[in-house]
Amino acid sequence: MTQIASSDIQFYLSNPGAVTGFSGVGTPGNSLGKFLSTTQISNTPLNDLFLDITGAQNAGNQVDYQCIFILNNTSSGNSMLNTVVFMPSASDIAGGATIQYALDTHGVVTKTSGSQQAIVIANSTTAPAGIASWTSASATVAGGLSVGSVAPNSCFAVWFKRTASNTLAVNNDGGALQVVFDSNG
C-alpha cells in the first residue's frame, strides 16, 4: 500500500439542504452542518468559511457558527490513525474575533452516507445543540481534539465558533486548523 498523501486529506463546506453525504454545493456563511457538500474550502484563506463581521455585529459581540468536514479521500486503502485536529496558537490573529472549535457529535461517518452526518443549525447565530465545550488555539498538538481512526472515504465534522470582540477592525482575521495522524502505510 502507498502512504496517504497530504492532498488526500480534504476540507469541505457542509450543505444543510442536502439529503445525502457528498452532494450539492456549500457556501461560506451558510455552512450550517447536516451533510458533507461537494465544495472544497478554497486555498484563499479570506472569507472561505465565515463572512466578514460588520460594525454592528462587532459592537454587539455577535457569535457565529460554521461547520466543515474533513475527508480521508485516499485511494491507498489506508486509514488515518490516532487522528487529532488542532488550531496552532501561532495562526491566531491577535486583536480580532476569537475562534474556537469542537468536534461534531456524529463522529466519523462514511462520505456518501444517507444518514445525517452532522448537527444542523437554522442560521449562523444558532449554537449547534449537543456541543458541551469549545477548544481554543494551542501551542501543541496535545491541546487538540482526538478523533480516532478515519477510514478511507470517511469524514468527520468540525464546528467553529467565532465571537466578535468589539475591537478595532482587523484585516485578515482568522486562524488555521491542522490535522495530524498516523498511517498504516
N, C-alpha and C positions, 0 to 999 in steps of 0.2 A: 504494500500500500504506500501511497505517497502521503506526504505531510499536508496538513491543512495550510493553505496559502492565506496570507492576510486579506487578499481580495475575496476569499470565500466567506469571510465574516462581514455580513452586510447589515446596514442600518436602514430601516424603513419607517415611514409615517404610518399611522393607523387609519382605518376607514370605519367611522361609526355607522355608516349606512350600508355596509356590505352584509351579505348573507352567508359568506364563507371566507375562509382564510385565503390570502394572496389573490384578492380580487378588487377591482376598482382602484381609483386614484385616491391619494391622501393629499391634503393641503396644509401648509403651515398655518397655525392658528385654529385649525379645525381637526387636529389630530387627537380626537377625543376618545380613543380606545375602541373596543369591541373586536375588530378584526385587523389582521395584517393587510396592508394595501400593497399595490404593485409599484408604489412611488418610493424610490430610494431617497434618503436625505441627501441633499446636494453637497458637493465638495466646497461650495461657497458658504462660509460659516454665518453670513448675515441673514437673518430672517428665515432660516431654514427649518425652524420649529415654532418659535414664538413670533408674534407680530410685535412691532415697536410699542413701547409704553408711551401713552400720551401724557401731556402735562397734568390733566385732571386725574388720570389713573395713578400717576406718580404721587401727586398730592394726597390722594385718598388711600395710599398704601395698598393698592389692589393686588390680590393674589390670583395668579393664573396657573392652570394645569394643562399639560400636554403629555401625550403618550407616544413612545416609539417602540418598535420591535427590533430585536437583534436576531438575525437568522444565520444558522450554520448551513450555508449553501454549498458545501463541499461535495465534490463528486468522488473524493478519495475513499469514502466509506468510514472515515474517522470521526469519532465523537470529540467534542470539546469536553475535557475532563477537568474537574476542580475549577470550574468557571467562576470568575469574580468580576464584577463591574465596579468601577470607582471613578470618581472625579478628582483628578490631581489638583491639589490646592494651588499649584503653580499656574493652572489655567483659569483660576477665578479672577475676574476683573474687579479690582478694588474700587469702592466708591459708587457702585451701581446697585442694581437689584440683587437680592440674594437668590441663589439657586440651590435647591435640594432635590434629592431623588429617592425613589423607592421602587422595589420590585412589585409587579402586579401579583395579585393573589392567585391567578390561574396557573402560575408556574410555567414549565416547559410544555409546549404543545406542538403538534405537527403543523407544518407550513400551510396546508390546504384544509385544515380541519373545518367541519361544518358546525362544530360546537363553538360557542363564543370563546374567544382567545384571550380577552382582557375585559376588565371593568369598562363600562361605557358611561360617560357623563353627558349631561344635557347641554352644557356650554363650558367655555374655558374658565369660568369663575366658580364652577361647582367642583368641590373636592371629590375625588374618587372614593366611594364608600368601601370600607374594609381595610384601608391602609392605616395602620396604627402609628407608624413612626416614619420620619423622614431623615435622610442622612445628608450631611454637608460634605463639602470637599475635604479631602485629607491628604497628607503628605505621602502616605504609603498605601500599597495595595491592601495591607492589613485593615485599613479603615473602610474598605469597600464592602459590598454585599455579595454573599455566596449564592450562586445559582445552582451549582452541582454539575451534572453531566447534560450536555446538549447534543443529541444525536443528529446525524446529517438530515437535512430537510426539516429541522425542528427550529422553533423560535421561542422567545420569551419577551414579555413586555416590561418596559421600564417607564415609570411616571416621573415627570419633572414638575416641581412646584417653584414658581418664580414670584417673589414678593418684592413689590416696588417699595422703595425706602424714602421717598420724598427727598431725594438728593438732587444735586445739580445734574444736568444732562451728561450722560457718558456715552461716547461713541464706541461702537464695537463691544458693548457689554455682553457678557455671556460666560460660558465655561465649556469644558470638554469632558466627554465620557470615554473611558478606556475599558477594554475587555481583555482579561488575561486568562489563560487556561493552559492545561497540559494536553498533550495529544498522544494517542497510542500508535502514531505512525512516524 
